[in-house]
Amino acid sequence: MDERIFLASPHMSEEGYELQYVHEAFDTNWIAPLGENVNQFENELADKVGIKSAAALSSGTAAIHLALKAAGVGEGDVVFCPSLTFSASANPIIYQSATPVFIDSDEKTWNMDPEALEEAFKKYPNSKAVIVVHLYGLSADMDRIIDICNKHDVALIEDAAESLGTYYKGKQTGTFGDYGIFSFNGNKIITTSGGGMLISNNEEKIAKARFWATQARDKARHYQHSELGFNYRMSNVVAGIGRGQLKVLDGRVAKKNYIFNYYKKELENLEGIEFMPTNSFDAPNRWLSCITLNGKVRPIDIMGALEKENIESRPIWKPMHMQPFFKVYDFIGNDVAEKLFANGVCLPSDTKMTDADLERVVKIIRGLWL
């Protein structure tokens, strides 16, 4: 069988940048808990995206959790969250004993529908926060969402786990809200094997998040804890990998866009196939290349044909309001998210793919239309 093609797998730099920083951690014996790599990764990431402050954490999920805590979200509070996302966007709402209300997508961006968000505020005028997700590296309609949040005086949290390297009107996604979140999970555009980052221009809140993330240990000679803490800090070794990966981010974004454009050129003329949207305000990182199907060929046909040839693909995220755990919570909108899930496919978008790999994928897909 031919070599496996992954959807999106870790891709270390050919130059070995990551090893340089990892070796420094070993040479100085700063393996854990923190160290210079953590400090510099925070500084370098903040500088890269244009934000004042960042906290390196164990995951993007941890970053969302601490963002909600920093925003004052607590028991019984309502938090608006897009339905079309990974569960990690919604789970931390439950961690804080708050109540998620799921918002439909719009067709223009595949992200949170501003019209549905307005309707949600009519029903829940005392909502505490909004989590907006930049799905698959596509920017949400941020001007409208920011205006709505400002009008209702609620905290805006940007889940930019999939959109590092995506720009909205020339500004990095994740930097518009009160708090932004990045993920460095193994499948993301750059990876630390696992990890995340909480960012904000509110340096005091980021300092507080670091405090909570290190078990909320008070400044005292003995171990003293006046608040509930969490074991959420990133290790110095992991941060070293992140510093190296930051050096190749721009190249990874370029390759993701190359993959998307290759697929679009070769497949867009097939009947019933449409590609993820492109908007004038959005410079996406194209983390995954996604399509929808509205003809006789269905998503399961493409995924099955690719899997037979040892090629990984997957459906679009299943909406949260359709999930067994979350279906008890309210949903505001129509059926856009459901249709995207029913008709969508994420094509292999691994940055190590060669043109021969891409042609292999394209040939299999085209064959379904013969």
Rosetta blueprint (number, residue, H / E / L):
1 M L
2 D L
3 E L
4 R L
5 I E
6 F L
7 L L
8 A L
9 S L
10 P L
11 H L
12 M L
13 S L
14 E L
15 E L
16 G L
17 Y H
18 E H
19 L H
20 Q H
21 Y H
22 V H
23 H H
24 E H
25 A H
26 F H
27 D H
28 T L
29 N L
30 W L
31 I L
32 A L
33 P L
34 L L
35 G L
36 E H
37 N H
38 V H
39 N H
40 Q H
41 F H
42 E H
43 N H
44 E H
45 L H
46 A H
47 D H
48 K H
49 V H
50 G L
51 I L
52 K L
53 S E
54 A E
55 A E
56 A E
57 L E
58 S L
59 S L
60 G H
61 T H
62 A H
63 A H
64 I H
65 H H
66 L H
67 A H
68 L H
69 K H
70 A H
71 A L
72 G L
73 V L
74 G L
75 E L
76 G L
77 D L
78 V E
79 V E
80 F E
81 C E
82 P E
83 S L
84 L L
85 T L
86 F L
87 S H
88 A H
89 S H
90 A L
91 N H
92 P H
93 I H
94 I H
95 Y H
96 Q L
97 S L
98 A L
99 T E
100 P E
101 V E
102 F E
103 I E
104 D L
105 S E
106 D L
107 E L
108 K L
109 T L
110 W L
111 N L
112 M E
113 D L
114 P H
115 E H
116 A H
117 L H
118 E H
119 E H
120 A H
121 F H
122 K H
123 K H
124 Y L
125 P L
126 N L
127 S L
128 K L
129 A E
130 V E
131 I E
132 V E
133 V E
134 H L
135 L H
136 Y H
137 G H
138 L L
139 S L
140 A L
141 D L
142 M H
143 D H
144 R H
145 I H
146 I H
147 D H
148 I H
149 C H
150 N H
151 K H
152 H H
153 D L
154 V L
155 A E
156 L E
157 I E
158 E E
159 D E
160 A L
161 A L
162 E L
163 S L
164 L L
165 G L
166 T L
167 Y E
168 Y E
169 K L
170 G L
171 K E
172 Q E
173 T L
174 G L
175 T L
176 F L
177 G L
178 D L
179 Y E
180 G E
181 I E
182 F E
183 S E
184 F L
185 N E
186 G L
187 N L
188 K L
189 I L
190 I L
191 T L
192 T L
193 S E
194 G L
195 G L
196 G E
197 M E
198 L E
199 I E
200 S E
201 N L
202 N L
203 E H
204 E H
205 K H
206 I H
207 A H
208 K H
209 A H
210 R H
211 F H
212 W H
213 A H
214 T E
215 Q L
216 A L
217 R L
218 D L
219 K L
220 A L
221 R L
222 H L
223 Y L
224 Q L
225 H L
226 S L
227 E L
228 L L
229 G L
230 F L
231 N E
232 Y L
233 R E
234 M L
235 S L
236 N H
237 V H
238 V H
239 A H
240 G H
241 I H
242 G H
243 R H
244 G H
245 Q H
246 L H
247 K L
248 V L
249 L H
250 D H
251 G H
252 R H
253 V H
254 A H
255 K H
256 K H
257 N H
258 Y H
259 I H
260 F H
261 N H
262 Y H
263 Y H
264 K H
265 K H
266 E H
267 L H
268 E L
269 N L
270 L L
271 E L
272 G L
273 I E
274 E E
275 F E
276 M L
277 P L
278 T L
279 N L
280 S L
281 F L
282 D E
283 A E
284 P L
285 N L
286 R L
287 W L
288 L L
289 S E
290 C E
291 I E
292 T E
293 L E
294 N L
295 G L
296 K L
297 V L
298 R L
299 P H
300 I H
301 D H
302 I H
303 M H
304 G H
305 A H
306 L H
307 E H
308 K H
309 E L
310 N L
311 I E
312 E L
313 S L
314 R E
315 P E
316 I L
317 W L
318 K L
319 P L
320 M H
321 H H
322 M H
323 Q L
324 P L
325 F L
326 F L
327 K L
328 V L
329 Y L
330 D L
331 F E
332 I E
333 G L
334 N L
335 D L
336 V H
337 A H
338 E H
339 K H
340 L H
341 F H
342 A H
343 N H
344 G E
345 V E
346 C E
347 L E
348 P L
349 S L
350 D L
351 T L
352 K L
353 M L
354 T L
355 D H
356 A H
357 D H
358 L H
359 E H
360 R H
361 V H
362 V H
363 K H
364 I H
365 I H
366 R H
367 G H
368 L L
369 W L
370 L L
